[in-house]
């Protein structure tokens, strides 16, 4: 069993065209049909903008540009994203400068909070999610029978070591209470692969590593310019290649190893065909760490404070958790640490490119050409 992952080294002057070349190298037209609607699953890890945290505007721009050039009808490209207890889709789409990109291409952003959700009875024997949600797993009705294209970024994650194409499905296939799944995150990520195999006639992923996230992902990271972009029809393989590039052994990351053993994709680098740019010897030397919030979550779910888990996270008292997360991330870490890292990023070529092409301003600024009064419908 082998899988193909396309990798390119890119730069600001050609990144939009490179995304098209990347996708064609990975054979996306053999996976995603022009006759089936495509869910463009964006990645929103923070309502605020932070480099490498969420789908980059040039990533969204380049992918849509390639699809339109290759004859995919605009009416069949559906950009979607969900909310979490700590993110808000419309604000996130504005702050991450997706909206003007979508408007330019004639597409409309669709928050999954504004669509119908249904209980879907999966035929596959799931590892954990049926136990976590015994009353049934709710998914967006629009997911059934549509193909999907994931837009993750290269970054670490305090719960799962790395995060990418597989974890990007987490934000679409589970409702806001998906934080219950953090206790068994590796098995849950494998469940997402099983679920997608039933729901989607085609699954493809395009990952941005122009600026990658090191450290306490998925939000409180150190952004580092790396200039790589990746694409594959195998979510396991693309996550494995990204993990190896970051400096991790993918077969020692539980969700990748389990998925490989269940033949849901290929995680062993020896069985992955990398086309485009060789990644032999590439090692970013990233180190995964945990933010204060993830550390606290793990103490409650699996650590010495687990006797408090039911009261703290599975009762009406749970409202404290998102409040604490927002206070820590938005009111403390972002102004005290994050904004300094954003200022440093804006001095890099990708920061200047973002300001010049997608709108100048401070962290989270409204993009040039986008009215400040753009409301949620």
HELIX and SHEET records of a PDB file:
HELIX    1   1 UNK A   15  UNK A   25  1                                  11    
HELIX    2   2 UNK A   28  UNK A   30  5                                   3    
HELIX    3   3 UNK A   57  UNK A   69  1                                  13    
HELIX    4   4 UNK A   74  UNK A   76  5                                   3    
HELIX    5   5 UNK A   89  UNK A   95  1                                   7    
HELIX    6   6 UNK A   99  UNK A  104  1                                   6    
HELIX    7   7 UNK A  112  UNK A  114  5                                   3    
HELIX    8   8 UNK A  129  UNK A  132  1                                   4    
HELIX    9   9 UNK A  141  UNK A  143  5                                   3    
HELIX   10  10 UNK A  165  UNK A  168  1                                   4    
HELIX   11  11 UNK A  170  UNK A  173  1                                   4    
HELIX   12  12 UNK A  176  UNK A  184  5                                   9    
HELIX   13  13 UNK A  185  UNK A  199  1                                  15    
HELIX   14  14 UNK A  235  UNK A  246  1                                  12    
HELIX   15  15 UNK A  250  UNK A  252  5                                   3    
HELIX   16  16 UNK A  254  UNK A  261  1                                   8    
HELIX   17  17 UNK A  269  UNK A  271  5                                   3    
HELIX   18  18 UNK A  292  UNK A  301  1                                  10    
HELIX   19  19 UNK A  306  UNK A  308  5                                   3    
HELIX   20  20 UNK A  309  UNK A  313  1                                   5    
HELIX   21  21 UNK A  316  UNK A  318  5                                   3    
HELIX   22  22 UNK A  319  UNK A  326  1                                   8    
HELIX   23  23 UNK A  327  UNK A  338  3                                  12    
HELIX   24  24 UNK A  339  UNK A  346  1                                   8    
HELIX   25  25 UNK A  349  UNK A  358  1                                  10    
SHEET    1   A 8 UNK A 110  UNK A 111  0                                        
SHEET    2   A 8 UNK A  77  UNK A  81  1                                        
SHEET    3   A 8 UNK A  38  UNK A  41  1                                        
SHEET    4   A 8 UNK A 147  UNK A 150  1                                        
SHEET    5   A 8 UNK A 203  UNK A 216  1                                        
SHEET    6   A 8 UNK A 220  UNK A 232 -1                                        
SHEET    7   A 8 UNK A   3  UNK A   9 -1                                        
SHEET    8   A 8 UNK A 272  UNK A 276  1                                        
SHEET    1   B 7 UNK A 110  UNK A 111  0                                        
SHEET    2   B 7 UNK A  77  UNK A  81  1                                        
SHEET    3   B 7 UNK A  38  UNK A  41  1                                        
SHEET    4   B 7 UNK A 147  UNK A 150  1                                        
SHEET    5   B 7 UNK A 203  UNK A 216  1                                        
SHEET    6   B 7 UNK A 153  UNK A 157  1                                        
SHEET    7   B 7 UNK A 161  UNK A 163 -1                                        
SHEET    1   C 2 UNK A 117  UNK A 120  0                                        
SHEET    2   C 2 UNK A 137  UNK A 140 -1                                        
END                                                                             
